[in-house]
Amino acid sequence: MKDYREKFANPYVAAGLGYIDKVIFPRETRPLICSGLDMLESKRKSRPPKKHGNISL
């Protein structure tokens, strides 16, 4: 069981293989989420201009 945890149930192994970007400790979770939401607060999705309008039938 110890061998399994070291090989497969370890976030550092997954990070080393590139499956995840970053290992976040529980005490760092709230500040990272808050900073991410603050960054996205002013983001607006720009839509491409309309190619065709509504035509009357």
N, CA, C, O and CB atoms as a CASP TS submission, in Angstrom:
PFRMAT TS
TARGET T0000
AUTHOR 0000-0000-0000
METHOD Language model
MODEL 1
PARENT N/A
ATOM      1  N   MET     1       0.827  -1.174   0.000  1.00  0.00           N
ATOM      2  CA  MET     1       0.000   0.000   0.000  1.00  0.00           C
ATOM      3  C   MET     1       0.889   1.262   0.000  1.00  0.00           C
ATOM      4  O   MET     1       0.572   2.246  -0.668  1.00  0.00           O
ATOM      5  CB  MET     1      -0.950  -0.015   1.216  1.00  0.00           C
ATOM      6  N   LYS     2       1.966   1.223   0.730  1.00  0.00           N
ATOM      7  CA  LYS     2       2.876   2.356   0.776  1.00  0.00           C
ATOM      8  C   LYS     2       3.501   2.590  -0.596  1.00  0.00           C
ATOM      9  O   LYS     2       3.646   3.733  -1.031  1.00  0.00           O
ATOM     10  CB  LYS     2       3.967   2.129   1.831  1.00  0.00           C
ATOM     11  N   ASP     3       3.867   1.512  -1.271  1.00  0.00           N
ATOM     12  CA  ASP     3       4.450   1.615  -2.602  1.00  0.00           C
ATOM     13  C   ASP     3       3.451   2.216  -3.595  1.00  0.00           C
ATOM     14  O   ASP     3       3.831   3.036  -4.432  1.00  0.00           O
ATOM     15  CB  ASP     3       4.916   0.237  -3.086  1.00  0.00           C
ATOM     16  N   TYR     4       2.189   1.820  -3.511  1.00  0.00           N
ATOM     17  CA  TYR     4       1.141   2.359  -4.382  1.00  0.00           C
ATOM     18  C   TYR     4       0.979   3.856  -4.152  1.00  0.00           C
ATOM     19  O   TYR     4       0.893   4.621  -5.112  1.00  0.00           O
ATOM     20  CB  TYR     4      -0.199   1.633  -4.139  1.00  0.00           C
ATOM     21  N   ARG     5       0.936   4.277  -2.907  1.00  0.00           N
ATOM     22  CA  ARG     5       0.779   5.703  -2.605  1.00  0.00           C
ATOM     23  C   ARG     5       1.942   6.525  -3.123  1.00  0.00           C
ATOM     24  O   ARG     5       1.749   7.642  -3.601  1.00  0.00           O
ATOM     25  CB  ARG     5       0.635   5.911  -1.111  1.00  0.00           C
ATOM     26  N   GLU     6       3.133   5.990  -3.034  1.00  0.00           N
ATOM     27  CA  GLU     6       4.302   6.715  -3.519  1.00  0.00           C
ATOM     28  C   GLU     6       4.298   6.835  -5.041  1.00  0.00           C
ATOM     29  O   GLU     6       4.746   7.845  -5.584  1.00  0.00           O
ATOM     30  CB  GLU     6       5.578   6.023  -3.056  1.00  0.00           C
ATOM     31  N   LYS     7       3.794   5.809  -5.735  1.00  0.00           N
ATOM     32  CA  LYS     7       3.821   5.811  -7.193  1.00  0.00           C
ATOM     33  C   LYS     7       2.613   6.485  -7.832  1.00  0.00           C
ATOM     34  O   LYS     7       2.762   7.203  -8.821  1.00  0.00           O
ATOM     35  CB  LYS     7       3.918   4.410  -7.688  1.00  0.00           C
ATOM     36  N   PHE     8       1.422   6.269  -7.286  1.00  0.00           N
ATOM     37  CA  PHE     8       0.206   6.691  -7.980  1.00  0.00           C
ATOM     38  C   PHE     8      -0.639   7.714  -7.235  1.00  0.00           C
ATOM     39  O   PHE     8      -1.259   8.559  -7.881  1.00  0.00           O
ATOM     40  CB  PHE     8      -0.624   5.509  -8.260  1.00  0.00           C
ATOM     41  N   ALA     9      -0.691   7.677  -5.923  1.00  0.00           N
ATOM     42  CA  ALA     9      -1.552   8.574  -5.160  1.00  0.00           C
ATOM     43  C   ALA     9      -0.766   9.775  -4.654  1.00  0.00           C
ATOM     44  O   ALA     9      -0.990  10.243  -3.537  1.00  0.00           O
ATOM     45  CB  ALA     9      -2.197   7.830  -3.988  1.00  0.00           C
ATOM     46  N   ASN    10       0.144  10.268  -5.464  1.00  0.00           N
ATOM     47  CA  ASN    10       1.017  11.348  -5.075  1.00  0.00           C
ATOM     48  C   ASN    10       0.878  12.476  -6.107  1.00  0.00           C
ATOM     49  O   ASN    10       1.131  12.248  -7.289  1.00  0.00           O
ATOM     50  CB  ASN    10       2.494  10.859  -4.958  1.00  0.00           C
ATOM     51  N   PRO    11       0.481  13.685  -5.689  1.00  0.00           N
ATOM     52  CA  PRO    11       0.306  14.758  -6.670  1.00  0.00           C
ATOM     53  C   PRO    11       1.618  15.202  -7.310  1.00  0.00           C
ATOM     54  O   PRO    11       1.613  15.737  -8.419  1.00  0.00           O
ATOM     55  CB  PRO    11      -0.358  15.943  -6.017  1.00  0.00           C
ATOM     56  N   TYR    12       2.720  14.993  -6.637  1.00  0.00           N
ATOM     57  CA  TYR    12       4.007  15.429  -7.174  1.00  0.00           C
ATOM     58  C   TYR    12       4.451  14.565  -8.354  1.00  0.00           C
ATOM     59  O   TYR    12       5.150  15.044  -9.248  1.00  0.00           O
ATOM     60  CB  TYR    12       5.069  15.398  -6.079  1.00  0.00           C
ATOM     61  N   VAL    13       4.053  13.310  -8.359  1.00  0.00           N
ATOM     62  CA  VAL    13       4.358  12.437  -9.495  1.00  0.00           C
ATOM     63  C   VAL    13       3.587  12.923 -10.718  1.00  0.00           C
ATOM     64  O   VAL    13       4.140  13.004 -11.814  1.00  0.00           O
ATOM     65  CB  VAL    13       4.005  10.949  -9.174  1.00  0.00           C
ATOM     66  N   ALA    14       2.296  13.250 -10.526  1.00  0.00           N
ATOM     67  CA  ALA    14       1.476  13.743 -11.634  1.00  0.00           C
ATOM     68  C   ALA    14       2.001  15.082 -12.146  1.00  0.00           C
ATOM     69  O   ALA    14       1.997  15.325 -13.352  1.00  0.00           O
ATOM     70  CB  ALA    14       0.008  13.884 -11.195  1.00  0.00           C
ATOM     71  N   ALA    15       2.451  15.948 -11.247  1.00  0.00           N
ATOM     72  CA  ALA    15       3.010  17.233 -11.664  1.00  0.00           C
ATOM     73  C   ALA    15       4.317  17.028 -12.420  1.00  0.00           C
ATOM     74  O   ALA    15       4.592  17.740 -13.387  1.00  0.00           O
ATOM     75  CB  ALA    15       3.236  18.146 -10.447  1.00  0.00           C
ATOM     76  N   GLY    16       5.106  16.084 -11.998  1.00  0.00           N
ATOM     77  CA  GLY    16       6.360  15.806 -12.683  1.00  0.00           C
ATOM     78  C   GLY    16       6.150  15.257 -14.077  1.00  0.00           C
ATOM     79  O   GLY    16       6.968  15.491 -14.966  1.00  0.00           O
ATOM     80  N   LEU    17       5.069  14.531 -14.278  1.00  0.00           N
ATOM     81  CA  LEU    17       4.757  13.988 -15.601  1.00  0.00           C
ATOM     82  C   LEU    17       4.026  14.987 -16.487  1.00  0.00           C
ATOM     83  O   LEU    17       3.809  14.723 -17.670  1.00  0.00           O
ATOM     84  CB  LEU    17       3.924  12.736 -15.460  1.00  0.00           C
ATOM     85  N   GLY    18       3.645  16.132 -15.928  1.00  0.00           N
ATOM     86  CA  GLY    18       2.970  17.158 -16.708  1.00  0.00           C
ATOM     87  C   GLY    18       1.466  17.013 -16.774  1.00  0.00           C
ATOM     88  O   GLY    18       0.826  17.695 -17.574  1.00  0.00           O
ATOM     89  N   TYR    19       0.878  16.150 -15.962  1.00  0.00           N
ATOM     90  CA  TYR    19      -0.571  15.979 -15.980  1.00  0.00           C
ATOM     91  C   TYR    19      -1.278  17.140 -15.309  1.00  0.00           C
ATOM     92  O   TYR    19      -2.406  17.466 -15.678  1.00  0.00           O
ATOM     93  CB  TYR    19      -0.957  14.680 -15.301  1.00  0.00           C
ATOM     94  N   ILE    20      -0.645  17.771 -14.334  1.00  0.00           N
ATOM     95  CA  ILE    20      -1.214  18.933 -13.656  1.00  0.00           C
ATOM     96  C   ILE    20      -0.174  20.053 -13.674  1.00  0.00           C
ATOM     97  O   ILE    20       1.026  19.805 -13.785  1.00  0.00           O
ATOM     98  CB  ILE    20      -1.644  18.583 -12.187  1.00  0.00           C
ATOM     99  N   ASP    21      -0.661  21.287 -13.562  1.00  0.00           N
ATOM    100  CA  ASP    21       0.236  22.436 -13.641  1.00  0.00           C
ATOM    101  C   ASP    21       0.870  22.786 -12.306  1.00  0.00           C
ATOM    102  O   ASP    21       2.046  23.143 -12.249  1.00  0.00           O
ATOM    103  CB  ASP    21      -0.507  23.627 -14.167  1.00  0.00           C
ATOM    104  N   LYS    22       0.099  22.685 -11.235  1.00  0.00           N
ATOM    105  CA  LYS    22       0.595  23.155  -9.950  1.00  0.00           C
ATOM    106  C   LYS    22      -0.071  22.383  -8.821  1.00  0.00           C
ATOM    107  O   LYS    22      -1.254  22.054  -8.898  1.00  0.00           O
ATOM    108  CB  LYS    22       0.348  24.665  -9.788  1.00  0.00           C
ATOM    109  N   VAL    23       0.688  22.097  -7.781  1.00  0.00           N
ATOM    110  CA  VAL    23       0.149  21.476  -6.572  1.00  0.00           C
ATOM    111  C   VAL    23      -0.153  22.605  -5.598  1.00  0.00           C
ATOM    112  O   VAL    23       0.742  23.355  -5.210  1.00  0.00           O
ATOM    113  CB  VAL    23       1.152  20.420  -5.949  1.00  0.00           C
ATOM    114  N   ILE    24      -1.423  22.725  -5.203  1.00  0.00           N
ATOM    115  CA  ILE    24      -1.851  23.801  -4.322  1.00  0.00           C
ATOM    116  C   ILE    24      -2.104  23.236  -2.929  1.00  0.00           C
ATOM    117  O   ILE    24      -2.855  22.276  -2.761  1.00  0.00           O
ATOM    118  CB  ILE    24      -3.121  24.499  -4.874  1.00  0.00           C
ATOM    119  N   PHE    25      -1.472  23.839  -1.946  1.00  0.00           N
ATOM    120  CA  PHE    25      -1.694  23.430  -0.571  1.00  0.00           C
ATOM    121  C   PHE    25      -3.024  23.992  -0.089  1.00  0.00           C
ATOM    122  O   PHE    25      -3.443  25.055  -0.548  1.00  0.00           O
ATOM    123  CB  PHE    25      -0.536  23.898   0.338  1.00  0.00           C
ATOM    124  N   PRO    26      -3.700  23.296   0.831  1.00  0.00           N
ATOM    125  CA  PRO    26      -5.019  23.745   1.278  1.00  0.00           C
ATOM    126  C   PRO    26      -5.040  25.183   1.803  1.00  0.00           C
ATOM    127  O   PRO    26      -6.019  25.896   1.583  1.00  0.00           O
ATOM    128  CB  PRO    26      -5.519  22.825   2.348  1.00  0.00           C
ATOM    129  N   ARG    27      -4.001  25.616   2.481  1.00  0.00           N
ATOM    130  CA  ARG    27      -3.998  26.977   3.030  1.00  0.00           C
ATOM    131  C   ARG    27      -3.850  28.027   1.934  1.00  0.00           C
ATOM    132  O   ARG    27      -4.112  29.204   2.181  1.00  0.00           O
ATOM    133  CB  ARG    27      -2.872  27.133   4.050  1.00  0.00           C
ATOM    134  N   GLU    28      -3.435  27.633   0.724  1.00  0.00           N
ATOM    135  CA  GLU    28      -3.272  28.568  -0.379  1.00  0.00           C
ATOM    136  C   GLU    28      -4.477  28.597  -1.326  1.00  0.00           C
ATOM    137  O   GLU    28      -4.513  29.404  -2.254  1.00  0.00           O
ATOM    138  CB  GLU    28      -2.030  28.219  -1.154  1.00  0.00           C
ATOM    139  N   THR    29      -5.446  27.736  -1.101  1.00  0.00           N
ATOM    140  CA  THR    29      -6.560  27.590  -2.038  1.00  0.00           C
ATOM    141  C   THR    29      -7.403  28.855  -2.136  1.00  0.00           C
ATOM    142  O   THR    29      -7.646  29.353  -3.235  1.00  0.00           O
ATOM    143  CB  THR    29      -7.436  26.427  -1.626  1.00  0.00           C
ATOM    144  N   ARG    30      -7.849  29.377  -1.004  1.00  0.00           N
ATOM    145  CA  ARG    30      -8.736  30.546  -1.018  1.00  0.00           C
ATOM    146  C   ARG    30      -8.079  31.769  -1.665  1.00  0.00           C
ATOM    147  O   ARG    30      -8.707  32.408  -2.510  1.00  0.00           O
ATOM    148  CB  ARG    30      -9.165  30.888   0.403  1.00  0.00           C
ATOM    149  N   PRO    31      -6.835  32.121  -1.299  1.00  0.00           N
ATOM    150  CA  PRO    31      -6.228  33.283  -1.961  1.00  0.00           C
ATOM    151  C   PRO    31      -6.052  33.105  -3.468  1.00  0.00           C
ATOM    152  O   PRO    31      -6.208  34.068  -4.219  1.00  0.00           O
ATOM    153  CB  PRO    31      -4.888  33.574  -1.339  1.00  0.00           C
ATOM    154  N   LEU    32      -5.734  31.900  -3.922  1.00  0.00           N
ATOM    155  CA  LEU    32      -5.578  31.676  -5.359  1.00  0.00           C
ATOM    156  C   LEU    32      -6.910  31.785  -6.098  1.00  0.00           C
ATOM    157  O   LEU    32      -6.964  32.327  -7.202  1.00  0.00           O
ATOM    158  CB  LEU    32      -4.958  30.308  -5.613  1.00  0.00           C
ATOM    159  N   ILE    33      -7.967  31.280  -5.504  1.00  0.00           N
ATOM    160  CA  ILE    33      -9.287  31.384  -6.128  1.00  0.00           C
ATOM    161  C   ILE    33      -9.725  32.841  -6.174  1.00  0.00           C
ATOM    162  O   ILE    33     -10.250  33.298  -7.188  1.00  0.00           O
ATOM    163  CB  ILE    33     -10.327  30.531  -5.363  1.00  0.00           C
ATOM    164  N   CYS    34      -9.514  33.571  -5.087  1.00  0.00           N
ATOM    165  CA  CYS    34      -9.891  34.990  -5.048  1.00  0.00           C
ATOM    166  C   CYS    34      -9.122  35.798  -6.084  1.00  0.00           C
ATOM    167  O   CYS    34      -9.707  36.643  -6.761  1.00  0.00           O
ATOM    168  CB  CYS    34      -9.646  35.569  -3.651  1.00  0.00           C
ATOM    169  N   SER    35      -7.835  35.556  -6.217  1.00  0.00           N
ATOM    170  CA  SER    35      -7.059  36.314  -7.203  1.00  0.00           C
ATOM    171  C   SER    35      -7.486  35.958  -8.628  1.00  0.00           C
ATOM    172  O   SER    35      -7.495  36.824  -9.502  1.00  0.00           O
ATOM    173  CB  SER    35      -5.555  36.048  -7.021  1.00  0.00           C
ATOM    174  N   GLY    36      -7.833  34.714  -8.866  1.00  0.00           N
ATOM    175  CA  GLY    36      -8.315  34.319 -10.191  1.00  0.00           C
ATOM    176  C   GLY    36      -9.654  34.948 -10.526  1.00  0.00           C
ATOM    177  O   GLY    36      -9.877  35.376 -11.658  1.00  0.00           O
ATOM    178  N   LEU    37     -10.550  35.005  -9.541  1.00  0.00           N
ATOM    179  CA  LEU    37     -11.853  35.632  -9.780  1.00  0.00           C
ATOM    180  C   LEU    37     -11.715  37.140  -9.955  1.00  0.00           C
ATOM    181  O   LEU    37     -12.425  37.732 -10.767  1.00  0.00           O
ATOM    182  CB  LEU    37     -12.814  35.325  -8.626  1.00  0.00           C
ATOM    183  N   ASP    38     -10.812  37.768  -9.207  1.00  0.00           N
ATOM    184  CA  ASP    38     -10.568  39.206  -9.385  1.00  0.00           C
ATOM    185  C   ASP    38     -10.042  39.496 -10.790  1.00  0.00           C
ATOM    186  O   ASP    38     -10.414  40.497 -11.403  1.00  0.00           O
ATOM    187  CB  ASP    38      -9.566  39.721  -8.328  1.00  0.00           C
ATOM    188  N   MET    39      -9.188  38.630 -11.289  1.00  0.00           N
ATOM    189  CA  MET    39      -8.638  38.818 -12.621  1.00  0.00           C
ATOM    190  C   MET    39      -9.736  38.691 -13.686  1.00  0.00           C
ATOM    191  O   MET    39      -9.723  39.412 -14.683  1.00  0.00           O
ATOM    192  CB  MET    39      -7.517  37.800 -12.882  1.00  0.00           C
ATOM    193  N   LEU    40     -10.684  37.770 -13.469  1.00  0.00           N
ATOM    194  CA  LEU    40     -11.732  37.538 -14.461  1.00  0.00           C
ATOM    195  C   LEU    40     -12.907  38.496 -14.334  1.00  0.00           C
ATOM    196  O   LEU    40     -13.793  38.501 -15.189  1.00  0.00           O
ATOM    197  CB  LEU    40     -12.229  36.130 -14.349  1.00  0.00           C
ATOM    198  N   GLU    41     -12.929  39.309 -13.279  1.00  0.00           N
ATOM    199  CA  GLU    41     -14.067  40.189 -13.037  1.00  0.00           C
ATOM    200  C   GLU    41     -14.279  41.181 -14.177  1.00  0.00           C
ATOM    201  O   GLU    41     -15.420  41.458 -14.547  1.00  0.00           O
ATOM    202  CB  GLU    41     -13.876  40.938 -11.734  1.00  0.00           C
ATOM    203  N   SER    42     -13.209  41.712 -14.732  1.00  0.00           N
ATOM    204  CA  SER    42     -13.342  42.722 -15.772  1.00  0.00           C
ATOM    205  C   SER    42     -13.239  42.136 -17.183  1.00  0.00           C
ATOM    206  O   SER    42     -13.251  42.884 -18.161  1.00  0.00           O
ATOM    207  CB  SER    42     -12.287  43.785 -15.584  1.00  0.00           C
ATOM    208  N   LYS    43     -13.142  40.840 -17.298  1.00  0.00           N
ATOM    209  CA  LYS    43     -13.007  40.222 -18.617  1.00  0.00           C
ATOM    210  C   LYS    43     -14.344  40.243 -19.338  1.00  0.00           C
ATOM    211  O   LYS    43     -15.381  39.902 -18.769  1.00  0.00           O
ATOM    212  CB  LYS    43     -12.483  38.775 -18.497  1.00  0.00           C
ATOM    213  N   ARG    44     -14.304  40.642 -20.578  1.00  0.00           N
ATOM    214  CA  ARG    44     -15.501  40.658 -21.413  1.00  0.00           C
ATOM    215  C   ARG    44     -15.234  39.813 -22.647  1.00  0.00           C
ATOM    216  O   ARG    44     -14.148  39.858 -23.225  1.00  0.00           O
ATOM    217  CB  ARG    44     -15.903  42.114 -21.808  1.00  0.00           C
ATOM    218  N   LYS    45     -16.218  39.058 -23.033  1.00  0.00           N
ATOM    219  CA  LYS    45     -16.089  38.212 -24.210  1.00  0.00           C
ATOM    220  C   LYS    45     -16.453  39.035 -25.434  1.00  0.00           C
ATOM    221  O   LYS    45     -17.574  39.533 -25.540  1.00  0.00           O
ATOM    222  CB  LYS    45     -16.987  36.945 -24.100  1.00  0.00           C
ATOM    223  N   SER    46     -15.529  39.177 -26.340  1.00  0.00           N
ATOM    224  CA  SER    46     -15.814  39.944 -27.553  1.00  0.00           C
ATOM    225  C   SER    46     -16.368  38.994 -28.610  1.00  0.00           C
ATOM    226  O   SER    46     -15.821  37.922 -28.868  1.00  0.00           O
ATOM    227  CB  SER    46     -14.532  40.675 -28.077  1.00  0.00           C
ATOM    228  N   ARG    47     -17.443  39.416 -29.193  1.00  0.00           N
ATOM    229  CA  ARG    47     -18.084  38.600 -30.218  1.00  0.00           C
ATOM    230  C   ARG    47     -17.713  39.142 -31.597  1.00  0.00           C
ATOM    231  O   ARG    47     -17.517  40.346 -31.763  1.00  0.00           O
ATOM    232  CB  ARG    47     -19.629  38.579 -30.030  1.00  0.00           C
ATOM    233  N   PRO    48     -17.618  38.266 -32.568  1.00  0.00           N
ATOM    234  CA  PRO    48     -17.338  38.758 -33.931  1.00  0.00           C
ATOM    235  C   PRO    48     -18.545  39.530 -34.460  1.00  0.00           C
ATOM    236  O   PRO    48     -19.671  39.274 -34.034  1.00  0.00           O
ATOM    237  CB  PRO    48     -16.988  37.574 -34.891  1.00  0.00           C
ATOM    238  N   PRO    49     -18.330  40.470 -35.382  1.00  0.00           N
ATOM    239  CA  PRO    49     -19.464  41.221 -35.918  1.00  0.00           C
ATOM    240  C   PRO    49     -20.431  40.298 -36.681  1.00  0.00           C
ATOM    241  O   PRO    49     -20.037  39.281 -37.252  1.00  0.00           O
ATOM    242  CB  PRO    49     -18.963  42.348 -36.843  1.00  0.00           C
ATOM    243  N   LYS    50     -21.702  40.695 -36.665  1.00  0.00           N
ATOM    244  CA  LYS    50     -22.715  39.890 -37.354  1.00  0.00           C
ATOM    245  C   LYS    50     -22.502  39.976 -38.852  1.00  0.00           C
ATOM    246  O   LYS    50     -22.224  41.048 -39.390  1.00  0.00           O
ATOM    247  CB  LYS    50     -24.143  40.355 -36.984  1.00  0.00           C
ATOM    248  N   LYS    51     -22.633  38.855 -39.514  1.00  0.00           N
ATOM    249  CA  LYS    51     -22.468  38.815 -40.967  1.00  0.00           C
ATOM    250  C   LYS    51     -23.791  39.108 -41.676  1.00  0.00           C
ATOM    251  O   LYS    51     -23.810  39.701 -42.755  1.00  0.00           O
ATOM    252  CB  LYS    51     -21.923  37.445 -41.407  1.00  0.00           C
ATOM    253  N   HIS    52     -24.884  38.691 -41.063  1.00  0.00           N
ATOM    254  CA  HIS    52     -26.173  38.850 -41.695  1.00  0.00           C
ATOM    255  C   HIS    52     -27.169  39.308 -40.643  1.00  0.00           C
ATOM    256  O   HIS    52     -27.112  38.894 -39.485  1.00  0.00           O
ATOM    257  CB  HIS    52     -26.632  37.537 -42.372  1.00  0.00           C
ATOM    258  N   GLY    53     -28.076  40.165 -41.069  1.00  0.00           N
ATOM    259  CA  GLY    53     -29.150  40.597 -40.185  1.00  0.00           C
ATOM    260  C   GLY    53     -30.388  39.749 -40.419  1.00  0.00           C
ATOM    261  O   GLY    53     -30.370  38.833 -41.242  1.00  0.00           O
ATOM    262  N   ASN    54     -31.454  40.046 -39.705  1.00  0.00           N
ATOM    263  CA  ASN    54     -32.717  39.349 -39.918  1.00  0.00           C
ATOM    264  C   ASN    54     -33.389  39.921 -41.163  1.00  0.00           C
ATOM    265  O   ASN    54     -33.568  41.132 -41.292  1.00  0.00           O
ATOM    266  CB  ASN    54     -33.648  39.478 -38.672  1.00  0.00           C
ATOM    267  N   ILE    55     -33.746  39.048 -42.051  1.00  0.00           N
ATOM    268  CA  ILE    55     -34.437  39.521 -43.250  1.00  0.00           C
ATOM    269  C   ILE    55     -35.924  39.242 -43.104  1.00  0.00           C
ATOM    270  O   ILE    55     -36.317  38.242 -42.503  1.00  0.00           O
ATOM    271  CB  ILE    55     -33.872  38.842 -44.533  1.00  0.00           C
ATOM    272  N   SER    56     -36.742  40.115 -43.645  1.00  0.00           N
ATOM    273  CA  SER    56     -38.178  39.897 -43.547  1.00  0.00           C
ATOM    274  C   SER    56     -38.625  38.908 -44.612  1.00  0.00           C
ATOM    275  O   SER    56     -38.192  38.979 -45.762  1.00  0.00           O
ATOM    276  CB  SER    56     -38.945  41.226 -43.686  1.00  0.00           C
ATOM    277  N   LEU    57     -39.486  37.997 -44.222  1.00  0.00           N
ATOM    278  CA  LEU    57     -39.956  36.987 -45.163  1.00  0.00           C
ATOM    279  C   LEU    57     -41.397  37.197 -45.510  1.00  0.00           C
ATOM    280  O   LEU    57     -41.961  36.435 -46.294  1.00  0.00           O
ATOM    281  CB  LEU    57     -39.764  35.603 -44.605  1.00  0.00           C
TER
END
